[in-house]
């Protein structure tokens, strides 16, 4: 008998736990909605892509290094 990997066993543990609950499906839906809001909606509105204004990687590197240095010197 082949032993399952640890991530698969963890996933099955939580899956069986939520199946045995009365509100399991509702909790999974709430978790997925929360993750969607956190990673999609907040990213769009609060984390603009400043590096898209530059064409080459060297311009992006210069911008990032300049910003890091300025923020370190002027807290």
PDB file of N, CA, C and O in Angstrom:
ATOM      1  N   UNK A   1       0.846  -1.184   0.000  1.00  0.00           N
ATOM      2  CA  UNK A   1       0.000   0.000   0.000  1.00  0.00           C
ATOM      3  C   UNK A   1       0.890   1.246   0.000  1.00  0.00           C
ATOM      4  O   UNK A   1       1.786   1.379   0.833  1.00  0.00           O
ATOM      5  N   UNK A   2       0.634   2.149  -0.936  1.00  0.00           N
ATOM      6  CA  UNK A   2       1.435   3.358  -1.086  1.00  0.00           C
ATOM      7  C   UNK A   2       0.963   4.424  -0.096  1.00  0.00           C
ATOM      8  O   UNK A   2      -0.235   4.674   0.043  1.00  0.00           O
ATOM      9  N   UNK A   3       1.916   5.039   0.581  1.00  0.00           N
ATOM     10  CA  UNK A   3       1.597   6.080   1.545  1.00  0.00           C
ATOM     11  C   UNK A   3       1.427   7.412   0.814  1.00  0.00           C
ATOM     12  O   UNK A   3       2.223   7.759  -0.060  1.00  0.00           O
ATOM     13  N   UNK A   4       0.368   8.157   1.187  1.00  0.00           N
ATOM     14  CA  UNK A   4       0.104   9.445   0.546  1.00  0.00           C
ATOM     15  C   UNK A   4       1.058  10.505   1.070  1.00  0.00           C
ATOM     16  O   UNK A   4       1.590  10.393   2.174  1.00  0.00           O
ATOM     17  N   UNK A   5       1.265  11.530   0.264  1.00  0.00           N
ATOM     18  CA  UNK A   5       2.146  12.619   0.676  1.00  0.00           C
ATOM     19  C   UNK A   5       1.473  13.449   1.777  1.00  0.00           C
ATOM     20  O   UNK A   5       0.262  13.368   1.987  1.00  0.00           O
ATOM     21  N   UNK A   6       2.268  14.227   2.455  1.00  0.00           N
ATOM     22  CA  UNK A   6       1.759  15.014   3.582  1.00  0.00           C
ATOM     23  C   UNK A   6       0.718  16.049   3.147  1.00  0.00           C
ATOM     24  O   UNK A   6      -0.308  16.173   3.816  1.00  0.00           O
ATOM     25  N   UNK A   7       0.935  16.805   2.048  1.00  0.00           N
ATOM     26  CA  UNK A   7      -0.114  17.766   1.648  1.00  0.00           C
ATOM     27  C   UNK A   7      -1.445  17.092   1.324  1.00  0.00           C
ATOM     28  O   UNK A   7      -2.508  17.638   1.619  1.00  0.00           O
ATOM     29  N   UNK A   8      -1.386  15.910   0.720  1.00  0.00           N
ATOM     30  CA  UNK A   8      -2.625  15.195   0.391  1.00  0.00           C
ATOM     31  C   UNK A   8      -3.323  14.759   1.669  1.00  0.00           C
ATOM     32  O   UNK A   8      -4.544  14.863   1.777  1.00  0.00           O
ATOM     33  N   UNK A   9      -2.559  14.273   2.634  1.00  0.00           N
ATOM     34  CA  UNK A   9      -3.165  13.842   3.906  1.00  0.00           C
ATOM     35  C   UNK A   9      -3.772  15.023   4.650  1.00  0.00           C
ATOM     36  O   UNK A   9      -4.840  14.895   5.247  1.00  0.00           O
ATOM     37  N   UNK A  10      -3.095  16.185   4.621  1.00  0.00           N
ATOM     38  CA  UNK A  10      -3.635  17.378   5.283  1.00  0.00           C
ATOM     39  C   UNK A  10      -4.925  17.814   4.603  1.00  0.00           C
ATOM     40  O   UNK A  10      -5.906  18.143   5.270  1.00  0.00           O
ATOM     41  N   UNK A  11      -4.922  17.816   3.264  1.00  0.00           N
ATOM     42  CA  UNK A  11      -6.124  18.209   2.524  1.00  0.00           C
ATOM     43  C   UNK A  11      -7.290  17.275   2.845  1.00  0.00           C
ATOM     44  O   UNK A  11      -8.409  17.727   3.089  1.00  0.00           O
ATOM     45  N   UNK A  12      -7.018  15.974   2.841  1.00  0.00           N
ATOM     46  CA  UNK A  12      -8.085  15.004   3.151  1.00  0.00           C
ATOM     47  C   UNK A  12      -8.586  15.162   4.580  1.00  0.00           C
ATOM     48  O   UNK A  12      -9.782  15.014   4.830  1.00  0.00           O
ATOM     49  N   UNK A  13      -7.700  15.459   5.518  1.00  0.00           N
ATOM     50  CA  UNK A  13      -8.083  15.678   6.909  1.00  0.00           C
ATOM     51  C   UNK A  13      -9.098  16.809   7.007  1.00  0.00           C
ATOM     52  O   UNK A  13     -10.144  16.658   7.637  1.00  0.00           O
ATOM     53  N   UNK A  14      -8.785  17.951   6.378  1.00  0.00           N
ATOM     54  CA  UNK A  14      -9.698  19.088   6.430  1.00  0.00           C
ATOM     55  C   UNK A  14     -10.970  18.824   5.639  1.00  0.00           C
ATOM     56  O   UNK A  14     -12.055  19.233   6.055  1.00  0.00           O
ATOM     57  N   UNK A  15     -10.849  18.156   4.519  1.00  0.00           N
ATOM     58  CA  UNK A  15     -12.034  17.847   3.710  1.00  0.00           C
ATOM     59  C   UNK A  15     -13.008  16.977   4.488  1.00  0.00           C
ATOM     60  O   UNK A  15     -14.206  17.262   4.516  1.00  0.00           O
ATOM     61  N   UNK A  16     -12.514  15.924   5.119  1.00  0.00           N
ATOM     62  CA  UNK A  16     -13.389  15.060   5.915  1.00  0.00           C
ATOM     63  C   UNK A  16     -13.970  15.801   7.100  1.00  0.00           C
ATOM     64  O   UNK A  16     -15.124  15.582   7.469  1.00  0.00           O
ATOM     65  N   UNK A  17     -13.174  16.683   7.703  1.00  0.00           N
ATOM     66  CA  UNK A  17     -13.671  17.464   8.833  1.00  0.00           C
ATOM     67  C   UNK A  17     -14.810  18.382   8.442  1.00  0.00           C
ATOM     68  O   UNK A  17     -15.799  18.491   9.167  1.00  0.00           O
ATOM     69  N   UNK A  18     -14.679  19.044   7.300  1.00  0.00           N
ATOM     70  CA  UNK A  18     -15.755  19.932   6.853  1.00  0.00           C
ATOM     71  C   UNK A  18     -16.969  19.158   6.364  1.00  0.00           C
ATOM     72  O   UNK A  18     -18.093  19.646   6.481  1.00  0.00           O
ATOM     73  N   UNK A  19     -16.769  17.960   5.816  1.00  0.00           N
ATOM     74  CA  UNK A  19     -17.915  17.161   5.373  1.00  0.00           C
ATOM     75  C   UNK A  19     -18.778  16.730   6.548  1.00  0.00           C
ATOM     76  O   UNK A  19     -20.001  16.652   6.435  1.00  0.00           O
ATOM     77  N   UNK A  20     -18.133  16.449   7.684  1.00  0.00           N
ATOM     78  CA  UNK A  20     -18.896  15.974   8.838  1.00  0.00           C
ATOM     79  C   UNK A  20     -19.609  17.112   9.568  1.00  0.00           C
ATOM     80  O   UNK A  20     -20.458  16.858  10.423  1.00  0.00           O
ATOM     81  N   UNK A  21     -19.280  18.344   9.247  1.00  0.00           N
ATOM     82  CA  UNK A  21     -19.933  19.481   9.900  1.00  0.00           C
ATOM     83  C   UNK A  21     -21.244  19.807   9.198  1.00  0.00           C
ATOM     84  O   UNK A  21     -21.431  19.517   8.016  1.00  0.00           O
ATOM     85  N   UNK A  22     -22.138  20.413   9.955  1.00  0.00           N
ATOM     86  CA  UNK A  22     -23.412  20.829   9.371  1.00  0.00           C
ATOM     87  C   UNK A  22     -23.237  22.039   8.459  1.00  0.00           C
ATOM     88  O   UNK A  22     -23.939  22.169   7.456  1.00  0.00           O
ATOM     89  N   UNK A  23     -22.319  22.907   8.796  1.00  0.00           N
ATOM     90  CA  UNK A  23     -22.122  24.135   8.035  1.00  0.00           C
ATOM     91  C   UNK A  23     -20.862  24.083   7.169  1.00  0.00           C
ATOM     92  O   UNK A  23     -20.363  25.129   6.755  1.00  0.00           O
ATOM     93  N   UNK A  24     -20.353  22.916   6.893  1.00  0.00           N
ATOM     94  CA  UNK A  24     -19.091  22.765   6.175  1.00  0.00           C
ATOM     95  C   UNK A  24     -19.059  23.437   4.820  1.00  0.00           C
ATOM     96  O   UNK A  24     -18.109  24.149   4.493  1.00  0.00           O
ATOM     97  N   UNK A  25     -20.087  23.215   4.041  1.00  0.00           N
ATOM     98  CA  UNK A  25     -20.136  23.807   2.699  1.00  0.00           C
ATOM     99  C   UNK A  25     -20.196  25.326   2.766  1.00  0.00           C
ATOM    100  O   UNK A  25     -19.547  26.017   1.981  1.00  0.00           O
ATOM    101  N   UNK A  26     -20.975  25.839   3.705  1.00  0.00           N
ATOM    102  CA  UNK A  26     -21.084  27.279   3.867  1.00  0.00           C
ATOM    103  C   UNK A  26     -19.745  27.876   4.289  1.00  0.00           C
ATOM    104  O   UNK A  26     -19.367  28.947   3.813  1.00  0.00           O
ATOM    105  N   UNK A  27     -19.028  27.195   5.175  1.00  0.00           N
ATOM    106  CA  UNK A  27     -17.724  27.691   5.606  1.00  0.00           C
ATOM    107  C   UNK A  27     -16.727  27.711   4.453  1.00  0.00           C
ATOM    108  O   UNK A  27     -15.955  28.662   4.324  1.00  0.00           O
ATOM    109  N   UNK A  28     -16.730  26.681   3.617  1.00  0.00           N
ATOM    110  CA  UNK A  28     -15.832  26.663   2.456  1.00  0.00           C
ATOM    111  C   UNK A  28     -16.158  27.814   1.501  1.00  0.00           C
ATOM    112  O   UNK A  28     -15.251  28.440   0.952  1.00  0.00           O
ATOM    113  N   UNK A  29     -17.414  28.085   1.308  1.00  0.00           N
ATOM    114  CA  UNK A  29     -17.810  29.195   0.431  1.00  0.00           C
ATOM    115  C   UNK A  29     -17.324  30.521   1.012  1.00  0.00           C
ATOM    116  O   UNK A  29     -16.803  31.366   0.285  1.00  0.00           O
ATOM    117  N   UNK A  30     -17.494  30.704   2.321  1.00  0.00           N
ATOM    118  CA  UNK A  30     -17.021  31.928   2.963  1.00  0.00           C
ATOM    119  C   UNK A  30     -15.500  32.063   2.862  1.00  0.00           C
ATOM    120  O   UNK A  30     -14.988  33.157   2.624  1.00  0.00           O
ATOM    121  N   UNK A  31     -14.786  30.962   3.041  1.00  0.00           N
ATOM    122  CA  UNK A  31     -13.330  30.991   2.923  1.00  0.00           C
ATOM    123  C   UNK A  31     -12.912  31.384   1.516  1.00  0.00           C
ATOM    124  O   UNK A  31     -12.021  32.216   1.345  1.00  0.00           O
ATOM    125  N   UNK A  32     -13.545  30.797   0.505  1.00  0.00           N
ATOM    126  CA  UNK A  32     -13.196  31.117  -0.882  1.00  0.00           C
ATOM    127  C   UNK A  32     -13.525  32.566  -1.228  1.00  0.00           C
ATOM    128  O   UNK A  32     -12.757  33.225  -1.930  1.00  0.00           O
ATOM    129  N   UNK A  33     -14.654  33.065  -0.743  1.00  0.00           N
ATOM    130  CA  UNK A  33     -15.007  34.466  -0.987  1.00  0.00           C
ATOM    131  C   UNK A  33     -13.985  35.388  -0.331  1.00  0.00           C
ATOM    132  O   UNK A  33     -13.555  36.373  -0.931  1.00  0.00           O
ATOM    133  N   UNK A  34     -13.600  35.068   0.895  1.00  0.00           N
ATOM    134  CA  UNK A  34     -12.612  35.885   1.609  1.00  0.00           C
ATOM    135  C   UNK A  34     -11.271  35.887   0.878  1.00  0.00           C
ATOM    136  O   UNK A  34     -10.646  36.939   0.742  1.00  0.00           O
ATOM    137  N   UNK A  35     -10.827  34.732   0.411  1.00  0.00           N
ATOM    138  CA  UNK A  35      -9.569  34.658  -0.330  1.00  0.00           C
ATOM    139  C   UNK A  35      -9.646  35.448  -1.627  1.00  0.00           C
ATOM    140  O   UNK A  35      -8.686  36.119  -2.005  1.00  0.00           O
ATOM    141  N   UNK A  36     -10.781  35.371  -2.308  1.00  0.00           N
ATOM    142  CA  UNK A  36     -10.963  36.136  -3.536  1.00  0.00           C
ATOM    143  C   UNK A  36     -10.859  37.633  -3.256  1.00  0.00           C
ATOM    144  O   UNK A  36     -10.187  38.363  -3.985  1.00  0.00           O
ATOM    145  N   UNK A  37     -11.523  38.079  -2.202  1.00  0.00           N
ATOM    146  CA  UNK A  37     -11.475  39.499  -1.860  1.00  0.00           C
ATOM    147  C   UNK A  37     -10.054  39.917  -1.503  1.00  0.00           C
ATOM    148  O   UNK A  37      -9.584  40.968  -1.937  1.00  0.00           O
ATOM    149  N   UNK A  38      -9.373  39.095  -0.713  1.00  0.00           N
ATOM    150  CA  UNK A  38      -8.035  39.460  -0.270  1.00  0.00           C
ATOM    151  C   UNK A  38      -7.047  39.540  -1.424  1.00  0.00           C
ATOM    152  O   UNK A  38      -6.259  40.482  -1.498  1.00  0.00           O
ATOM    153  N   UNK A  39      -7.080  38.572  -2.319  1.00  0.00           N
ATOM    154  CA  UNK A  39      -6.039  38.496  -3.330  1.00  0.00           C
ATOM    155  C   UNK A  39      -6.389  39.155  -4.658  1.00  0.00           C
ATOM    156  O   UNK A  39      -5.483  39.494  -5.419  1.00  0.00           O
ATOM    157  N   UNK A  40      -7.641  39.343  -4.957  1.00  0.00           N
ATOM    158  CA  UNK A  40      -8.005  39.940  -6.242  1.00  0.00           C
ATOM    159  C   UNK A  40      -8.447  41.384  -6.071  1.00  0.00           C
ATOM    160  O   UNK A  40      -7.869  42.290  -6.671  1.00  0.00           O
ATOM    161  N   UNK A  41      -9.451  41.595  -5.269  1.00  0.00           N
ATOM    162  CA  UNK A  41     -10.021  42.924  -5.133  1.00  0.00           C
ATOM    163  C   UNK A  41      -9.018  43.883  -4.491  1.00  0.00           C
ATOM    164  O   UNK A  41      -8.811  44.986  -4.998  1.00  0.00           O
ATOM    165  N   UNK A  42      -8.396  43.479  -3.388  1.00  0.00           N
ATOM    166  CA  UNK A  42      -7.451  44.370  -2.723  1.00  0.00           C
ATOM    167  C   UNK A  42      -6.227  44.640  -3.574  1.00  0.00           C
ATOM    168  O   UNK A  42      -5.677  45.741  -3.537  1.00  0.00           O
ATOM    169  N   UNK A  43      -5.795  43.658  -4.335  1.00  0.00           N
ATOM    170  CA  UNK A  43      -4.627  43.848  -5.202  1.00  0.00           C
ATOM    171  C   UNK A  43      -4.913  44.900  -6.277  1.00  0.00           C
ATOM    172  O   UNK A  43      -4.056  45.726  -6.594  1.00  0.00           O
ATOM    173  N   UNK A  44      -6.095  44.861  -6.819  1.00  0.00           N
ATOM    174  CA  UNK A  44      -6.454  45.810  -7.881  1.00  0.00           C
ATOM    175  C   UNK A  44      -6.464  47.245  -7.350  1.00  0.00           C
ATOM    176  O   UNK A  44      -5.944  48.150  -8.003  1.00  0.00           O
ATOM    177  N   UNK A  45      -7.051  47.456  -6.176  1.00  0.00           N
ATOM    178  CA  UNK A  45      -7.248  48.818  -5.687  1.00  0.00           C
ATOM    179  C   UNK A  45      -6.103  49.362  -4.846  1.00  0.00           C
ATOM    180  O   UNK A  45      -5.879  50.572  -4.838  1.00  0.00           O
ATOM    181  N   UNK A  46      -5.371  48.506  -4.136  1.00  0.00           N
ATOM    182  CA  UNK A  46      -4.384  49.006  -3.195  1.00  0.00           C
ATOM    183  C   UNK A  46      -2.943  48.742  -3.579  1.00  0.00           C
ATOM    184  O   UNK A  46      -2.036  49.274  -2.939  1.00  0.00           O
ATOM    185  N   UNK A  47      -2.704  47.948  -4.590  1.00  0.00           N
ATOM    186  CA  UNK A  47      -1.341  47.643  -4.991  1.00  0.00           C
ATOM    187  C   UNK A  47      -1.155  47.891  -6.488  1.00  0.00           C
ATOM    188  O   UNK A  47      -1.102  46.948  -7.277  1.00  0.00           O
ATOM    189  N   UNK A  48      -1.057  49.162  -6.870  1.00  0.00           N
ATOM    190  CA  UNK A  48      -0.884  49.464  -8.292  1.00  0.00           C
ATOM    191  C   UNK A  48       0.471  48.975  -8.796  1.00  0.00           C
ATOM    192  O   UNK A  48       1.409  48.798  -8.018  1.00  0.00           O
ATOM    193  N   UNK A  49       0.558  48.767 -10.064  1.00  0.00           N
ATOM    194  CA  UNK A  49       1.771  48.232 -10.671  1.00  0.00           C
ATOM    195  C   UNK A  49       2.621  49.386 -11.173  1.00  0.00           C
ATOM    196  O   UNK A  49       2.476  49.830 -12.312  1.00  0.00           O
ATOM    197  N   UNK A  50       3.504  49.863 -10.319  1.00  0.00           N
ATOM    198  CA  UNK A  50       4.371  50.983 -10.662  1.00  0.00           C
ATOM    199  C   UNK A  50       5.408  50.605 -11.715  1.00  0.00           C
ATOM    200  O   UNK A  50       5.820  51.456 -12.504  1.00  0.00           O
ATOM    201  N   UNK A  51       5.823  49.382 -11.739  1.00  0.00           N
ATOM    202  CA  UNK A  51       6.912  48.985 -12.633  1.00  0.00           C
ATOM    203  C   UNK A  51       6.471  48.856 -14.090  1.00  0.00           C
ATOM    204  O   UNK A  51       7.318  48.707 -14.971  1.00  0.00           O
ATOM    205  N   UNK A  52       5.184  48.910 -14.360  1.00  0.00           N
ATOM    206  CA  UNK A  52       4.721  48.831 -15.755  1.00  0.00           C
ATOM    207  C   UNK A  52       5.070  50.080 -16.553  1.00  0.00           C
ATOM    208  O   UNK A  52       5.013  50.067 -17.783  1.00  0.00           O
ATOM    209  N   UNK A  53       5.424  51.142 -15.875  1.00  0.00           N
ATOM    210  CA  UNK A  53       5.757  52.375 -16.591  1.00  0.00           C
ATOM    211  C   UNK A  53       7.138  52.316 -17.226  1.00  0.00           C
ATOM    212  O   UNK A  53       7.487  53.189 -18.020  1.00  0.00           O
ATOM    213  N   UNK A  54       7.935  51.294 -16.888  1.00  0.00           N
ATOM    214  CA  UNK A  54       9.285  51.162 -17.424  1.00  0.00           C
ATOM    215  C   UNK A  54       9.320  50.069 -18.485  1.00  0.00           C
ATOM    216  O   UNK A  54       8.593  49.079 -18.406  1.00  0.00           O
ATOM    217  N   UNK A  55      10.182  50.272 -19.481  1.00  0.00           N
ATOM    218  CA  UNK A  55      10.245  49.334 -20.597  1.00  0.00           C
ATOM    219  C   UNK A  55      11.238  48.197 -20.382  1.00  0.00           C
ATOM    220  O   UNK A  55      10.953  47.052 -20.732  1.00  0.00           O
ATOM    221  N   UNK A  56      12.380  48.498 -19.818  1.00  0.00           N
ATOM    222  CA  UNK A  56      13.430  47.478 -19.693  1.00  0.00           C
ATOM    223  C   UNK A  56      13.616  47.076 -18.236  1.00  0.00           C
ATOM    224  O   UNK A  56      13.194  47.775 -17.315  1.00  0.00           O
ATOM    225  N   UNK A  57      14.260  45.930 -18.058  1.00  0.00           N
ATOM    226  CA  UNK A  57      14.526  45.450 -16.703  1.00  0.00           C
ATOM    227  C   UNK A  57      15.512  46.352 -15.964  1.00  0.00           C
ATOM    228  O   UNK A  57      15.404  46.527 -14.750  1.00  0.00           O
ATOM    229  N   UNK A  58      16.452  46.915 -16.678  1.00  0.00           N
ATOM    230  CA  UNK A  58      17.427  47.781 -16.009  1.00  0.00           C
ATOM    231  C   UNK A  58      16.751  49.042 -15.465  1.00  0.00           C
ATOM    232  O   UNK A  58      17.114  49.513 -14.387  1.00  0.00           O
ATOM    233  N   UNK A  59      15.784  49.592 -16.187  1.00  0.00           N
ATOM    234  CA  UNK A  59      15.050  50.754 -15.680  1.00  0.00           C
ATOM    235  C   UNK A  59      14.264  50.382 -14.425  1.00  0.00           C
ATOM    236  O   UNK A  59      14.193  51.161 -13.475  1.00  0.00           O
ATOM    237  N   UNK A  60      13.679  49.198 -14.430  1.00  0.00           N
ATOM    238  CA  UNK A  60      12.932  48.733 -13.258  1.00  0.00           C
ATOM    239  C   UNK A  60      13.870  48.541 -12.072  1.00  0.00           C
ATOM    240  O   UNK A  60      13.540  48.918 -10.947  1.00  0.00           O
ATOM    241  N   UNK A  61      15.030  47.960 -12.320  1.00  0.00           N
ATOM    242  CA  UNK A  61      16.006  47.746 -11.250  1.00  0.00           C
ATOM    243  C   UNK A  61      16.477  49.072 -10.666  1.00  0.00           C
ATOM    244  O   UNK A  61      16.599  49.208  -9.449  1.00  0.00           O
ATOM    245  N   UNK A  62      16.739  50.037 -11.518  1.00  0.00           N
ATOM    246  CA  UNK A  62      17.180  51.355 -11.047  1.00  0.00           C
ATOM    247  C   UNK A  62      16.104  52.029 -10.200  1.00  0.00           C
ATOM    248  O   UNK A  62      16.408  52.622  -9.166  1.00  0.00           O
ATOM    249  N   UNK A  63      14.871  51.941 -10.627  1.00  0.00           N
ATOM    250  CA  UNK A  63      13.767  52.539  -9.884  1.00  0.00           C
ATOM    251  C   UNK A  63      13.630  51.898  -8.501  1.00  0.00           C
ATOM    252  O   UNK A  63      13.504  52.601  -7.499  1.00  0.00           O
ATOM    253  N   UNK A  64      13.656  50.582  -8.450  1.00  0.00           N
ATOM    254  CA  UNK A  64      13.501  49.879  -7.177  1.00  0.00           C
ATOM    255  C   UNK A  64      14.661  50.192  -6.243  1.00  0.00           C
ATOM    256  O   UNK A  64      14.442  50.469  -5.064  1.00  0.00           O
ATOM    257  N   UNK A  65      15.880  50.153  -6.742  1.00  0.00           N
ATOM    258  CA  UNK A  65      17.024  50.436  -5.879  1.00  0.00           C
ATOM    259  C   UNK A  65      16.995  51.882  -5.374  1.00  0.00           C
ATOM    260  O   UNK A  65      17.319  52.138  -4.215  1.00  0.00           O
ATOM    261  N   UNK A  66      16.611  52.820  -6.234  1.00  0.00           N
ATOM    262  CA  UNK A  66      16.515  54.219  -5.819  1.00  0.00           C
ATOM    263  C   UNK A  66      15.458  54.393  -4.723  1.00  0.00           C
ATOM    264  O   UNK A  66      15.688  55.101  -3.743  1.00  0.00           O
ATOM    265  N   UNK A  67      14.311  53.751  -4.890  1.00  0.00           N
ATOM    266  CA  UNK A  67      13.242  53.844  -3.892  1.00  0.00           C
ATOM    267  C   UNK A  67      13.661  53.214  -2.574  1.00  0.00           C
ATOM    268  O   UNK A  67      13.383  53.773  -1.513  1.00  0.00           O
ATOM    269  N   UNK A  68      14.318  52.072  -2.615  1.00  0.00           N
ATOM    270  CA  UNK A  68      14.767  51.429  -1.383  1.00  0.00           C
ATOM    271  C   UNK A  68      15.761  52.288  -0.623  1.00  0.00           C
ATOM    272  O   UNK A  68      15.680  52.410   0.600  1.00  0.00           O
ATOM    273  N   UNK A  69      16.693  52.880  -1.344  1.00  0.00           N
ATOM    274  CA  UNK A  69      17.703  53.723  -0.715  1.00  0.00           C
ATOM    275  C   UNK A  69      17.069  54.967  -0.122  1.00  0.00           C
ATOM    276  O   UNK A  69      17.379  55.337   1.011  1.00  0.00           O
ATOM    277  N   UNK A  70      16.185  55.619  -0.869  1.00  0.00           N
ATOM    278  CA  UNK A  70      15.529  56.825  -0.368  1.00  0.00           C
ATOM    279  C   UNK A  70      14.690  56.548   0.868  1.00  0.00           C
ATOM    280  O   UNK A  70      14.689  57.339   1.811  1.00  0.00           O
ATOM    281  N   UNK A  71      13.977  55.430   0.870  1.00  0.00           N
ATOM    282  CA  UNK A  71      13.121  55.102   2.010  1.00  0.00           C
ATOM    283  C   UNK A  71      13.938  54.682   3.219  1.00  0.00           C
ATOM    284  O   UNK A  71      13.511  54.882   4.356  1.00  0.00           O
ATOM    285  N   UNK A  72      15.110  54.101   2.986  1.00  0.00           N
ATOM    286  CA  UNK A  72      15.982  53.725   4.102  1.00  0.00           C
ATOM    287  C   UNK A  72      16.619  54.953   4.741  1.00  0.00           C
ATOM    288  O   UNK A  72      16.811  55.003   5.956  1.00  0.00           O
ATOM    289  N   UNK A  73      16.943  55.938   3.913  1.00  0.00           N
ATOM    290  CA  UNK A  73      17.586  57.147   4.435  1.00  0.00           C
ATOM    291  C   UNK A  73      16.599  58.136   5.031  1.00  0.00           C
ATOM    292  O   UNK A  73      16.947  58.903   5.929  1.00  0.00           O
ATOM    293  N   UNK A  74      15.379  58.120   4.538  1.00  0.00           N
ATOM    294  CA  UNK A  74      14.353  59.065   4.999  1.00  0.00           C
ATOM    295  C   UNK A  74      13.143  58.308   5.560  1.00  0.00           C
ATOM    296  O   UNK A  74      12.118  58.203   4.886  1.00  0.00           O
ATOM    297  N   UNK A  75      13.249  57.785   6.779  1.00  0.00           N
ATOM    298  CA  UNK A  75      12.113  57.001   7.308  1.00  0.00           C
ATOM    299  C   UNK A  75      10.950  57.810   7.698  1.00  0.00           C
ATOM    300  O   UNK A  75       9.944  57.266   8.153  1.00  0.00           O
TER     301      UNK A  75
END
